[in-house]
């Protein structure tokens, strides 16, 4: 405040002089005494104006006033001390300024402590301690100190909100292979190696999540905010991928199948229906921030299965479904041979047991009768397999002729759909034991299979998908019907603590993820390991529904 007053005072005085120079002469009016005084001032103003002119003189005076005002403010500031400045904050109590002890005083003090004197008498020439005490009542100071708030505690780290991976809507004429996060397909590992299990078998790839995109959705994410994480099933593995653009990584030559089309995932034995990569589908992260969040409507509504798309009675079918049916029959024929061989071994064991009982003279009649029934039952199953398998090659040959020259994404006519429906009925009537659980009884499952293949397939397959089905998939099948593909746990259902949910993969027929009992796979890791990048310590668990 003193600086401002000094600056304005100096500038004000100079400004008055400049004003007088601008208005002079002023001695022509007023009483005689005043005229005499003003005449002296008019003479000074005239001399100043004569140097460079009236206007230039006024401007020069004003400029000089500003400079002199600043100099005065600086000079006052240097002379001021914190206790003299009224804007300074007074100390809360007395400030002690001890004067330095002399050399002799320090030596004398050491001698007194060495002699063990409890309360030595102070020396006359001892140090003098002066105190500068603010004029503040000590009782008031103590009350203020007691009433002052304690140091605020650091806020606890905010737990990350759950993030749901929502399938993106596939659009015509858009290449979505460069999207940042996706399920299925191939990973982009950069320089990282494709992980293998303890036996050296490559693990099936499941998903890749861009950590920068995740952090943009969930700023509280404790994971790194750059690069990406690739997730693999089987024994489970999480691979960190460095930031940057990477091409899709070529799959290992010995990669096992990921799933059976329209069947079980992670099969142990390859077949004609085996597929080595799960369907590719880009996803977008949505944070579960409450009812007003962008993805709240999608997440609350839930999803549908592909089977629900055909419940409206529409009868479209594509030849891809008939090709699939033919492959199922070929697998049924191969399975019939394996089943027949297994029943032959059972028959031999049953006959050997019967002969052993009959050779004994003390065998109970009931035991012998039971052994004979077992031989009869096994023999009956062998005959049934023989009868049903004998006509199956002819059915396969007929279907191969029926599909010859057809494109997989060409639709069937109404007459052709009727013929396929009749074929399904005949297959179950004549080969029911061999195809049970393999071949559908109606066209709807074949139609759903075609829709899934077109929705996730190559551009030619995708182009065959009708617009109404594409719109329905983009509206109703963005999330699975039961659980979500999710990162982080819901804090309202219990805190994660030191255990982080890196990724949950729910049962999802659009991804061919038909997990046992509609369960879910979860990748979990200790929070400290995640922050330290110890991804090899992540663990894969399966939770039944």
C-alpha positions in Angstrom: 0.0 0.0 0.0 2.9 2.4 0.8 4.4 1.8 -2.6 1.1 2.8 -4.3 0.7 5.9 -2.2 4.3 7.1 -2.9 3.9 6.4 -6.6 0.6 8.3 -6.9 1.9 11.2 -4.8 4.9 11.9 -6.9 3.0 11.4 -10.2 0.2 13.7 -8.9 2.7 16.6 -8.1 4.3 16.4 -11.5 0.9 16.1 -13.2 -0.1 19.4 -11.5 3.0 21.1 -12.9 2.1 19.8 -16.3 -1.4 21.1 -16.0 -0.2 24.5 -15.0 2.2 24.6 -18.0 -0.7 23.6 -20.3 -3.0 26.4 -18.9 -0.5 29.2 -18.3 -0.6 32.2 -18.0 -3.0 32.5 -15.1 -1.8 35.7 -13.5 -4.1 38.0 -15.5 -7.0 37.5 -13.1 -7.5 37.3 -9.4 -6.5 39.5 -6.5 -3.2 41.4 -6.5 -1.4 39.0 -4.1 -2.5 36.0 -6.1 -1.5 37.7 -9.3 2.0 38.3 -7.9 2.4 34.6 -7.0 1.0 33.4 -10.3 3.2 35.7 -12.2 6.2 33.9 -10.8 4.7 30.5 -11.8 3.8 31.9 -15.3 7.4 32.9 -15.9 8.6 29.4 -15.0 5.9 27.8 -17.3 7.0 30.1 -20.1 10.6 29.1 -19.8 9.6 25.4 -19.8 7.4 25.9 -22.9 10.2 27.8 -24.7 12.5 24.8 -24.6 10.4 22.4 -26.8 7.0 23.9 -27.1 4.0 23.7 -24.8 2.6 20.3 -26.0 5.9 18.6 -25.9 6.7 20.1 -22.5 3.4 18.8 -21.0 4.0 15.3 -22.4 7.6 15.3 -21.1 6.4 16.3 -17.7 3.8 13.5 -17.6 6.4 11.0 -18.7 8.9 12.2 -16.1 6.1 11.9 -13.5 5.5 8.3 -14.3 9.2 7.4 -14.0 9.7 9.4 -10.8 6.6 7.6 -9.3 8.0 4.2 -10.1 11.4 5.2 -8.6 9.6 6.4 -5.4 7.7 3.1 -5.1 10.9 1.1 -5.4 12.6 3.2 -2.8 9.8 2.9 -0.3 9.7 -0.9 -0.9 13.4 -1.3 -0.1 12.9 0.6 3.2 9.9 -1.5 4.2 10.1 -4.6 6.4 7.5 -7.3 6.9 6.6 -5.9 10.3 6.3 -2.4 8.9 4.3 -3.3 5.9 0.6 -3.2 6.8 -0.1 -5.8 4.1 2.3 -8.3 5.6 0.9 -11.2 7.7 2.0 -10.9 11.3 3.7 -13.8 12.9 1.5 -15.9 15.3 3.8 -15.5 18.3 7.2 -14.0 19.5 10.1 -14.2 17.2 13.4 -14.8 19.1 16.7 -13.4 17.7 19.6 -14.7 19.8 22.8 -12.8 19.6 25.9 -15.0 18.9 28.0 -16.3 21.8 31.6 -15.2 21.9 34.4 -17.8 21.7 35.0 -17.5 25.4 31.3 -18.0 26.3 31.1 -21.2 24.3 34.2 -22.7 26.0 32.9 -21.7 29.4 29.5 -23.3 28.7 31.2 -26.6 27.7 33.3 -26.6 30.9 30.2 -26.1 33.0 28.4 -29.1 31.3 31.5 -31.2 31.7 31.6 -30.4 35.5 28.0 -31.6 35.9 26.7 -28.3 37.3 22.9 -28.6 37.4 22.0 -24.9 37.4 25.1 -22.9 36.7 25.0 -19.2 37.5 24.8 -17.1 34.3 28.0 -15.1 33.4 27.7 -11.3 33.7 29.2 -11.1 30.2 26.9 -13.9 28.9 24.9 -13.7 25.7 22.0 -11.4 25.5 18.8 -12.7 24.0 16.5 -10.1 22.6 12.9 -10.8 21.6 10.7 -9.0 19.2 7.1 -9.6 20.3 4.1 -8.7 18.2 1.5 -6.8 20.1 -0.8 -9.9 20.3 -2.4 -11.3 23.4 -0.8 -14.7 24.0 -4.1 -16.3 25.1 -5.6 -15.2 21.8 -2.7 -16.7 19.8 -3.1 -20.0 21.7 -6.8 -20.1 20.9 -6.2 -19.4 17.3 -3.6 -22.1 17.1 -6.0 -24.6 18.7 -8.8 -23.6 16.4 -6.8 -23.8 13.3 -7.7 -26.8 11.1 -5.4 -29.8 11.0 -3.4 -30.7 7.9 -5.9 -32.2 5.3 -5.3 -35.8 4.6 -4.5 -36.8 1.1 -7.7 -38.0 -0.6 -7.9 -41.8 -1.2 -7.2 -42.9 -4.7 -10.5 -43.0 -6.6 -11.4 -46.5 -7.7 -11.9 -46.9 -11.5 -15.4 -47.3 -12.7 -16.3 -50.4 -14.6 -15.7 -50.1 -18.4 -17.9 -52.1 -20.7 -16.6 -53.0 -24.2 -19.5 -52.4 -26.6 -19.4 -53.8 -30.1 -19.2 -51.1 -32.7 -21.8 -50.9 -35.5 -20.4 -52.2 -38.7 -20.9 -49.8 -41.6 -20.9 -50.2 -45.3 -17.7 -49.0 -47.1 -15.7 -48.6 -43.9 -12.5 -50.4 -43.2 -12.7 -51.2 -39.4 -9.5 -53.3 -39.3 -7.6 -50.3 -37.9 -9.9 -49.7 -35.0 -8.0 -49.4 -31.6 -9.6 -52.1 -29.6 -11.3 -55.3 -30.7 -12.4 -58.9 -29.9 -11.3 -61.9 -31.8 -9.4 -62.0 -35.1 -5.6 -61.5 -35.0 -3.5 -59.5 -32.5 -1.1 -56.7 -33.3 1.8 -57.7 -31.2 4.6 -55.6 -32.7 7.9 -57.1 -31.5 6.3 -59.2 -28.8 6.1 -63.0 -29.3 2.9 -65.0 -29.5 2.5 -66.7 -26.1 2.6 -70.5 -25.7 1.6 -72.8 -22.8 3.9 -75.0 -20.8 3.8 -77.7 -23.5 4.8 -75.2 -26.2 1.3 -74.9 -27.8 0.3 -71.4 -29.0 -2.6 -69.9 -27.0 -5.8 -68.8 -28.8 -6.1 -65.0 -29.1 -9.2 -63.4 -27.6 -9.0 -59.6 -27.4 -6.8 -56.5 -27.6 -7.5 -53.3 -25.6 -5.9 -49.9 -26.4 -4.8 -48.4 -23.1 -4.9 -44.8 -24.3 -8.5 -45.2 -25.4 -9.3 -46.9 -22.1 -7.8 -43.9 -20.2 -9.8 -41.5 -22.2 -13.0 -43.3 -21.1 -11.8 -43.9 -17.5 -9.3 -41.3 -16.3 -9.0 -43.2 -13.0 -7.5 -46.2 -14.7 -4.5 -47.5 -12.8 -3.2 -49.1 -15.9 -0.6 -47.5 -18.2 -2.1 -44.8 -20.5 -0.2 -45.8 -23.6 0.2 -49.0 -25.6 -2.2 -51.9 -25.5 -2.8 -55.3 -23.9 -3.4 -58.5 -25.8 -5.3 -61.3 -24.1 -5.0 -65.0 -24.8 -7.1 -67.9 -23.6 -6.0 -71.5 -22.8 -3.7 -71.3 -19.9 -4.1 -67.5 -20.1 -1.6 -64.8 -21.0 -1.5 -61.0 -21.1 1.0 -59.4 -23.5 1.9 -55.7 -23.4 2.2 -54.1 -26.8 4.3 -50.9 -27.3 2.6 -47.8 -28.6 2.5 -47.2 -32.4 0.9 -48.7 -35.5 1.6 -52.4 -35.9 0.5 -54.9 -38.6 -1.6 -57.9 -37.6 0.7 -60.7 -36.3 0.8 -63.8 -38.4 -0.6 -66.8 -36.5 1.8 -69.7 -35.6 1.6 -72.7 -37.9 0.8 -75.0 -35.0 -2.0 -72.8 -33.6 -4.9 -75.0 -32.3 -8.5 -74.3 -33.4 -10.3 -71.6 -31.5 -13.8 -73.0 -31.9 -16.2 -75.3 -33.8 -18.5 -73.2 -36.0 -21.9 -73.2 -34.3 -20.4 -75.5 -31.7 -18.1 -75.5 -28.7 -15.1 -73.2 -28.2 -11.5 -74.4 -27.7 -11.9 -78.0 -29.1 -9.2 -80.5 -28.5 -9.5 -82.2 -31.9 -9.6 -80.3 -35.2 -12.5 -81.1 -37.6 -14.0 -79.7 -40.8 -15.9 -77.2 -38.7 -12.9 -76.0 -36.8 -12.0 -72.3 -37.1 -8.6 -71.0 -35.8 -9.6 -67.4 -35.1 -12.6 -66.1 -33.3 -14.7 -63.6 -35.3 -13.1 -60.1 -35.5 -15.2 -57.3 -34.0 -14.0 -53.8 -32.9 -15.3 -52.6 -29.6 -15.7 -49.2 -28.0 -15.2 -48.7 -24.2 -18.0 -47.1 -22.2 -17.6 -46.2 -18.6 -20.5 -47.1 -16.3 -20.9 -43.6 -14.7 -24.6 -43.8 -14.0 -27.9 -43.4 -15.7 -26.8 -40.2 -17.5 -23.7 -41.6 -19.2 -23.5 -42.0 -22.9 -23.7 -45.8 -22.9 -26.3 -46.1 -20.1 -29.2 -46.9 -22.4 -27.2 -49.5 -24.3 -26.0 -51.2 -21.1 -29.3 -51.1 -19.3 -31.2 -52.5 -22.3 -28.9 -55.6 -22.6 -28.3 -57.5 -25.8 -29.8 -60.3 -27.8 -28.5 -63.6 -29.2 -28.2 -64.2 -32.9 -30.9 -66.8 -32.6 -33.3 -64.0 -31.6 -32.8 -62.4 -35.0 -34.7 -65.3 -36.6 -37.6 -65.6 -34.2 -39.7 -63.2 -36.3 -40.4 -66.0 -38.8 -38.4 -64.6 -41.7 -37.3 -67.4 -44.0 -34.2 -66.1 -45.7 -31.4 -68.7 -46.0 -28.1 -68.6 -47.8 -26.1 -71.5 -49.4 -23.4 -71.1 -46.7 -25.9 -72.7 -44.3 -26.3 -75.7 -46.6 -22.5 -76.1 -47.0 -22.3 -76.1 -43.2 -25.0 -78.8 -43.0 -23.1 -81.0 -45.5 -19.9 -80.6 -43.3 -21.9 -81.6 -40.3 -23.0 -84.8 -42.1 -19.4 -85.6 -43.0 -18.4 -85.2 -39.4 -21.3 -87.4 -38.3 -20.1 -90.1 -40.7 -16.5 -89.9 -39.3 -18.0 -89.9 -35.8 -20.0 -93.0 -36.6 -16.9 -94.9 -37.5 -15.3 -93.9 -34.2 -18.4 -94.8 -32.2 -18.7 -98.1 -34.0 -15.1 -99.0 -33.1 -15.7 -98.1 -29.5 -18.9 -100.3 -29.4 -16.9 -103.2 -30.9 -14.5 -103.0 -28.0 -17.4 -102.9 -25.5 -18.9 -106.0 -27.3 -15.7 -108.0 -26.9 -15.5 -107.1 -23.2 -19.1 -108.1 -22.7 -18.7 -111.5 -24.5 -15.5 -112.3 -22.6 -17.3 -111.6 -19.3 -20.2 -113.8 -20.4 -17.9 -116.7 -21.4 -16.1 -116.4 -18.1 -19.3 -116.7 -16.1 -20.6 -119.6 -18.2 -17.3 -121.4 -17.7 -17.8 -121.3 -13.9 -20.0 -123.9 -12.5 -21.1 -121.9 -9.5 -22.2 -118.7 -11.4 -25.5 -117.3 -10.3 -28.2 -117.5 -12.9 -28.9 -113.8 -12.4 -25.3 -112.8 -13.1 -25.3 -114.9 -16.3 -28.6 -113.4 -17.4 -27.2 -109.8 -16.8 -24.1 -110.5 -18.8 -26.2 -111.8 -21.7 -28.4 -108.7 -21.6 -25.3 -106.5 -21.8 -24.0 -108.4 -24.9 -27.4 -108.1 -26.5 -27.5 -104.3 -25.9 -24.1 -103.7 -27.3 -24.9 -105.8 -30.3 -28.1 -103.8 -30.9 -26.2 -100.5 -30.8 -23.7 -101.9 -33.3 -26.5 -102.8 -35.7 -28.1 -99.4 -35.3 -24.9 -97.6 -36.1 -24.4 -99.9 -39.1 -27.9 -99.2 -40.5 -27.8 -95.4 -40.0 -24.3 -95.1 -41.3 -24.9 -97.2 -44.4 -27.2 -94.6 -46.0 -25.4 -91.5 -44.8 -22.8 -91.4 -47.7 -25.7 -91.3 -50.2 -27.3 -88.4 -48.3 -23.9 -86.5 -48.3 -23.5 -87.1 -52.0 -27.0 -85.8 -52.7 -26.3 -82.6 -50.8 -23.0 -82.1 -52.6 -24.9 -82.3 -55.9 -27.5 -79.9 -54.5 -24.9 -77.3 -53.6 -22.7 -77.7 -56.6 -22.0 -74.5 -58.4 -23.7 -72.4 -55.7 -22.1 -69.3 -54.2 -22.0 -69.3 -50.3 -23.7 -65.9 -50.1 -26.4 -66.5 -52.7 -29.9 -66.7 -51.1 -32.1 -69.8 -51.6 -35.4 -69.6 -53.4 -38.6 -70.5 -51.5 -38.7 -73.9 -53.2 -35.0 -74.6 -52.3 -35.7 -73.7 -48.7 -38.6 -76.1 -48.6 -36.3 -78.8 -50.0 -33.7 -78.2 -47.3 -36.4 -78.3 -44.6 -37.5 -81.8 -45.9 -33.9 -82.9 -46.0 -33.5 -82.0 -42.3 -36.5 -84.1 -41.4 -35.2 -87.1 -43.3 -31.8 -86.8 -41.8 -33.2 -87.0 -38.2 -35.6 -89.8 -39.1 -32.9 -92.0 -40.7 -29.7 -90.9 -39.0 -30.9 -89.5 -35.7 -28.5 -91.3 -33.5 -25.5 -90.2 -35.5 -26.5 -86.5 -36.0 -28.1 -85.9 -32.6 -26.7 -82.6 -31.2 -24.9 -81.8 -34.5 -27.7 -81.1 -37.1 -30.5 -78.7 -36.3 -34.2 -79.7 -36.8 -35.2 -76.5 -38.5 -33.9 -73.8 -40.8 -33.6 -71.1 -38.1 -30.3 -72.1 -36.6 -28.8 -72.3 -40.1 -30.1 -68.9 -40.8 -28.6 -67.5 -37.6 -25.3 -69.1 -38.5 -25.3 -67.3 -41.9 -26.1 -64.0 -40.3 -23.1 -64.3 -37.8 -20.8 -65.3 -40.7 -21.9 -62.3 -42.8 -21.8 -59.8 -40.0 -18.2 -60.6 -39.1 -16.9 -61.9 -42.4 -14.9 -60.6 -45.3 -16.3 -57.7 -47.4 -17.9 -60.0 -49.9 -19.8 -61.9 -47.2 -20.7 -58.6 -45.4 -22.1 -57.1 -48.6 -24.7 -60.0 -48.7 -26.1 -59.0 -45.3 -29.5 -57.3 -45.8 -29.8 -53.7 -44.5 -32.6 -54.5 -42.1 -30.5 -57.2 -40.4 -27.5 -54.9 -40.3 -29.5 -52.2 -38.6 -31.0 -54.7 -36.1 -27.5 -56.1 -35.2 -26.2 -52.5 -34.7 -29.1 -51.8 -32.4 -29.8 -55.0 -30.4 -26.5 -57.0 -30.5 -23.9 -54.5 -29.3 -23.5 -56.3 -25.9 -24.1 -59.9 -24.9 -27.5 -60.8 -23.4 -26.3 -61.8 -19.9 -23.0 -60.5 -18.7 -20.8 -57.8 -20.2 -17.3 -57.8 -21.8 -15.9 -55.6 -19.0 -12.8 -54.0 -17.5 -12.6 -53.3 -13.8 -15.2 -54.4 -11.2 -18.3 -52.5 -10.0 -17.4 -50.8 -6.7 -21.0 -51.0 -5.5 -20.6 -54.8 -5.5 -17.5 -54.8 -3.3 -14.2 -53.0 -3.8 -11.6 -54.6 -5.9 -8.9 -53.8 -3.3 -5.5 -54.8 -4.6 -7.0 -57.2 -7.2 -7.9 -55.7 -10.6 -10.2 -57.1 -13.2 -8.2 -56.6 -16.3 -10.8 -58.1 -18.7 -14.0 -60.2 -18.5 -15.1 -62.1 -21.5 -18.8 -63.1 -21.3 -20.7 -65.8 -23.1 -21.5 -64.4 -26.5 -22.7 -66.4 -29.5 -21.9 -63.5 -31.9 -18.2 -64.2 -30.9 -18.7 -68.0 -30.9 -18.0 -67.8 -27.2 -20.3 -70.5 -25.8 -18.7 -70.9 -22.5 -19.8 -73.7 -20.2 -22.9 -72.9 -18.2 -23.0 -69.4 -19.7 -20.0 -68.5 -17.5 -17.3 -65.9 -18.1 -13.6 -65.9 -18.3 -11.7 -63.2 -16.2 -8.2 -62.0 -16.4 -7.1 -60.7 -13.0 -3.9 -59.2 -11.6 -2.6 -57.6 -8.4 -2.8 -53.8 -8.6 0.9 -53.3 -7.8 1.9 -55.9 -10.5 -0.3 -54.0 -13.0 1.3 -50.7 -12.1 4.7 -52.3 -12.4 4.0 -53.9 -15.8 4.3 -57.5 -14.4 1.8 -58.8 -16.9 3.2 -62.4 -16.6 1.6 -62.5 -13.1 -1.9 -62.0 -14.5 -4.1 -65.1 -14.0 -7.1 -66.4 -16.0 -10.0 -67.8 -14.1 -13.4 -69.2 -15.1 -16.6 -68.2 -13.3 -19.7 -70.3 -13.9 -23.0 -68.3 -14.2 
